[in-house]
Amino acid sequence: MVTPAPGRHGDAEQTRVQHRYHRELFPALHDWERTEAAIVEFTGETGPKGLLGLDQMGHFGPQGCDLVTGLVRDTFPDDRLTLGELGSGFGGALRYLADALTTGGGVARMYGIDLVPEHCAVSRRITAAQGRCEVTEICADASDVPLPAGALDVIVVTGSMPHFPQPGAVLREAARLLRPGGLLVVTEEVSLAPPGRGPSAAFHEVHPPDVFFVTPLPDRLRQLREAGFTGVVRRDLREWAVALLADRLKVVRLFHGSVAGIYGAEPVDLIRRTLTTAREEYLAGRLLPSLFTARRAEAA
């Protein structure tokens, strides 16, 4: 376990706000041992894929992680990688990636970086219970991570971009952490808007503005450039994401009783509204679900 140095724990107000929101949305995940048993009973799967599909109901889940895995494999097909995730939450995506990347070179070391101590504590419990020695949780602000410069080959952000109040600072820190030529992969779920537009009032009712921060696409491209990234590629995920959230809403509707038994009735209703409004924003073009890749500039 890596313990951040004093004063590197991030903004206390954001820690409180993010913890409160996620606690209300996913209270059952803080009681992971009971919840895990319920998820396994529901899905019939004991591996990361079945677990991730439900512990990231509000995100792109295993399907999004598969997109990330493919890009990492294509870039480093035979390397033993050191990988970090910024905004790793309960660590589901990180552990999924650890298993998905076992083909080829695989993973030498993985770091999950999250601001909220309670999230890190749950993630550590799960990591320990699964006997994983390659995963280390770091409780720290994503813009101020206690790792040396150039420590990582790959950095991923799987849906956490909207939770960063200063995404430009996070991207600069990502560039610092990556070795020259290192890879950044970001899934933008509800964090990116077209120029001159933004999400609706209905979206903000279930995505509080002090928890979700939306950035116009031109600003994101500028932030990546100013951080020192090159070869920036954006893949438009609109059609894919609309279909994915429709499928997820179908699961919530068809298996409402089982899902409510895992999460609780009120959180399931909030998850349904969260998914519904996100999908509506995609269809209306007010949010741009995207997949970004970029490389840390090579040393001169």
Secondary structure, 3 states (H helix, E strand, C coil): CECCCCCCCCCHHHHHHHHHHHHHHCHHHHHHHHHHHHHHHHHCCCCHHHHHHHHCCCCCHHHHHHHHHHHHHHHCCCCCEEEEEECCCCCHHHHHHHHHCCCCCCEEEEEEEECCHHHHHHHHHHHHHCCCCCEEEEECCCCCCCCCCCCEEEEEEECCHHHCCCHHHHHHHHHHHEEEEEEEEEEECCCEECCCCCCCHHHHHHCCCCCCCCEEHHHHHHHHHHHCEEEEEEEECHHHHHHHHHHHHHHHHHCHHHHHHHHCHHHHHHHHHHHHHHHHHHHHCCCCCEEEEEEECCCC
